[in-house]
Amino acid sequence: MQWLTTSHPSIDDIPAAEWDALDLQSDLFVSHAFLSAAEKHGAAAAEMGWHPMHITVRDDAGALIGALPLYLKTHSFGDFSQDWQWANAYDRVGLDYYPKLVSCIPYTPANGPRFLVGRDLAREPVVAHLIKAAVDCAVQLKCAAWQCLFLEERDVDTLKQEGLLLRRGCQFHWSNRAYKNFDEFLATFSSDKRKKVKRERRQVAESGLTIEVRHGDEIDDALWQTIHSLYKTTFDKYGNHAAFSLDFFKDVAQQTKRGVVVFLAREKADGAENGVAENLSAGNVVAAAICYRSESTLYGRHWGAAGDYPGLHFELCYYQGIDYCIQNGLQRFEPGAQGEYKVSRGFTPTSTWSAHWIAHPKMRNAIGDFLEREDEHIEIYQDEMASHAPYKVGL
């Protein structure tokens, strides 16, 4: 068996039809369209410290049987690896931590497939081959580390068996228990927590704002311009860089259609009362929450607002997403990283996993010791957060 392994400096070097024919688990983030847009529109480009090196594996007949998203990086911005302390430790002992290799989705801390394998193929040999190819690439480039981030659980044990260090993280996810509607979901809350959610939703209703849902194929250029401006406000507020351009969002929406979901808040236009049609231009949109979806999961990604509206952040970023999942039969809602305040709104602590190959033996031992101690603290933290869940006893 002679498999051909190749590293590609651009996702566009790989035919989209071949890449998307692999088992992507309906995950939009590993689709050719999303990764291509990130590169083409500058988010995952050399100017931003991202150097694509995607790995493909072809069989004897030249058919694509496996692929691994891979980037050479000169920093840790945008990969959510949380390894700043490691880089500082390397610096203190006179070692270089960068460049490193990372298998992730740029600026997207969402669980999903990283090892893409042809459908109906034996998965284990291809995954093992891709792991070896990534490690070989790291050795050849003299990288300090290769990180595989936000893994599917089915790959965790395989990576451990291949000698990588595992790291647990924590996010807060919502699970659909076959709810018929939002009220049925809310009925599972204790009385005081249920009243809090109703109060927050009532604040939005009383503010005069209207809420709507738009998919990617329902958003025109003018509305995208407004949504992108709102998206940038969150980054500008904290002095951060908004990596995704307007053209990125338009490109992804055009290619994935209903894979993009945006929750909008509008101020009522003049004449909207008494049955007169609402002004549907982009001009009266005051907030937006940008999400993506697969066949089973909704992913919350970005939020921005033109002002301070009581309860609106929770409405657009959490309650609308939960309602959307219920109405559309989605099983999970992953609203993004961090946010303990999500617990009281029905999201529960969930483990995320990453795997790390570390080149330097002593640093590997030090990082391994750190991860063992960190894991104990995360388990305690998750138990503590779970104790604050809003659900009635026994649910």
C-alpha positions, 0 to 999 in steps of 0.5 A: 500500500503506497499512499501519497501524502501532500502538504498544500499551501492553500485549500484552493489547491485541493478540488472543492468537490473532492474535499467535501466528498470526505466525511465532514459530519455536515460540519460547515466549518471544515467545508471547503467553502468556509476554509477557502473564504477564510484564506481568500479574504485574509483571515487565515493568510500569511499577513495575519500569521496563518500559513496554510499547510493542509495535508491530504492523503491519496490512495494508489488510484489517486483518490482522496481518502483523507485530509487534515486542516493544518496551519503554520502559525507565528502566534496564538491569536485566533486559535483559542489554544490558551497556550500563552503561558506555555510560550512564556515558559519557553521564552524564560528558558531561552527556547522558541515556542513559535512557529507551531503547527495547528489543526483548527478552524481559524477564529472558531472554538467549535467542536468538530471533525479534524481528521477527514476520512473518505466515506465508507472507508476504514477510519483508523488507518487513515487517521493514524496516517494523518497524525504521523504526517502532521508530526513528521511535518512538525519535525521537518519544520523544527516546530515546537508543537503541533496542536489539534484543537476542539476535537471530536470525542471519537479521536481523543483516545486515538491521539492519546495512544499516538503519544499526544498530550490531552487537554480538557477545556470547558464550554457551556452547551445546550441540549434539546430534550425533544422540547415542543416549544420554548415554553416547554423548555422553560417549564423545566426551570425552577420557579425563580430561574424561570421568572428571570428568563421571562423578565429578560425576554419581556424587557426586549418586547417592551423596548419596541424592538422586533426580532427576526431570523435570516439565513444566508440566502435571505440577506442582501448586500445592504443588510450584510453591510449593516451586520458586519458593521455591528460585528465590528463594534464588539471588537472595536469596543475592546481594541481587538481586530475583527478578522472576518471581512464583509466579503468573507461573510458574503462569500460563505453565505452565498456558498452555504445558503442556509448554513448561516443563521443571523438573528436580528433586532430592529427598531420599529419603523414609522408606520409599522403599527396598525398592520402597516408593513415594517420597513425591511431595509437595513437601516433600522437594524440595531443588533445582530447575532451571527450563527452557523448550523450543521444538520444537528447543531447551531453554533453561536459565533459573533454579536454586535449592537448599536447601543445598550438594550436591556436583555437584548444580548441574552435574547439574540445570543441565547434564547433565539438560538434555543428557540431556533433549535427547537423549531428546526429539530437541532440537537445542540446549541454551542454558543461559543467560548466562556460565559458562566452566565450561560448556566442560569439560562439552560446551558450546561458545562461540557468538556472540550478536548485538544491534543498536543505534540511537544517536541522538546522532551523536558518541556513535554514533561513540564506541560504534561504535569501542568495538564494533569493539575489543570484537569483536576481543577477543570473537573471541580469547576464543571461540577461547581457550575453544574450545581447552578443549573436552573433545572428542577431537581431530577431533570 
